[in-house]
Amino acid sequence: MKDIKVTDLALFAKSFYLLGDSLDYCFDCKYCRLNGEKHENMNYHILPSEINPDFINLPVAVNLFYGDPLLQIDNTIKLLHDLENAKHKGPVIIVTKGDYSKFPDIKFDLDLHIAFSCFGVNSYLDGNTMERFENNLKEIKRRKNNYKYSIEFRPIIYNVNDTVESFTNVFRLAKEYNLPIGYSGLQGKPSSVKIWDENGLDLKPYPGYTFGHKKIIDPKIIELFEKLAKKYGVLIFRKTSCLISYVHNMNRDYNAHYYRPCEMNCSECIMREKCISFKNSLKEYKDLHNIIPFDYKFVDTYDHECILSKNKICEFPSIDCKHINGRLIKIKDFITTSDVRLIKWLTGYTVDANFIESPKMSESWVKNLALINKNKS
């Protein structure tokens, strides 16, 4: 991997530091992008602050690997207590399709968030049912310890659950329980498409698009979704980090999507003023050498193109992807996409660098050298 020294101590997804274990069974959602990992042994128990004290504020997802967190409830509770004992300050997220009644009604000294995943309709493609989803929401009102909650409506799939009926099913419940919704389309990376083909699944992208890196939804379907959201008075978010940032009262989207305001429809987002104000504050000089473990410099630009777009890794770049503006952090070294995420999360800046797609971070972040030596032994 070029000359990058990465570490196996931690794994990252787009919006989270991943903590937990994989299982070899789950709810068997046919479309799941983790189906190719069902027989892989993923075990990540090292807490963020054990690696680097600055990581104590990172967003953490517990058991977001193959195998729902409520299918391994004892392990999930143990990891929550581990984070609690470490005094983790960042949001801690559980995304589940499982039976929420199995989750104990106990207090955690954490900024805990339960995201209920739903599909909008009952379907052989989905391992959940609308009945279980609704029962999970009913469970919220029975709880003494009310954590933060939201709905993850995904993936929206062409000619499957992209109808008025499907959307109305979810918006009606979101309104009743006063919950925001995060939504996205179907991600069809080559490995997933291969599994679908092998299993005879006739999953198709929206006309005019191909499956790939981005989770494309046809603009007319997005327009319908947004229209119904306004009708029911429900807050919607195209990105999970935007939703989490809102629910947890952060001063910005921690994934810095405000660098792509048109693509993210920031003008309609309830976080708009916070994110604009924060991005404007980035024009002031800040010394970040105590945070970022790479040599860097600030660059002011009005026409930066994302490396994913420039290298044609992303098949459908938006106008924003080719015309990013504002103050960026420029790094000469090769870094990973997880390094980019960490820089965004910790500083609020986006990054101009040659980076390699990887769920692992560079070894440079690890301040606990004993962990590196233990990992290598």
Salt bridges, closest charged atoms under 4 A:
ASP8 OD1 - LYS360 NZ 2.60
ASP21 OD1 - HIS45 NE2 2.63
ASP28 OD2 - LYS30 NZ 2.76
ASP54 OD2 - LYS367 NZ 3.70
ASP82 OD2 - LYS78 NZ 2.81
GLU84 OE1 - HIS81 ND1 2.98
ASP111 OD1 - LYS148 NZ 2.80
ASP111 OD2 - HIS248 ND1 2.81
ASP126 OD1 - LYS97 NZ 2.35
GLU139 OE1 - ARG142 NH1 2.73
GLU139 OE2 - ARG143 NH2 3.29
GLU152 OE1 - ARG154 NE 3.01
ASP202 OD1 - LYS204 NZ 3.13
GLU226 OE2 - ARG238 NH2 2.91
ASP253 OD2 - HIS257 ND1 2.87
GLU263 OE2 - LYS214 NZ 2.75
GLU263 OE1 - ARG260 NH1 2.94
GLU268 OE1 - LYS230 NZ 3.77
GLU273 OE2 - ARG272 NH1 2.59
ASP287 OD1 - HIS289 ND1 2.70
ASP300 OD1 - ARG327 NE 2.92
ASP303 OD1 - HIS323 ND1 2.34
ASP352 OD2 - HIS304 ND1 3.98
ASP352 OD2 - LYS330 NZ 3.06
GLU363 OE2 - LYS376 NZ 3.59
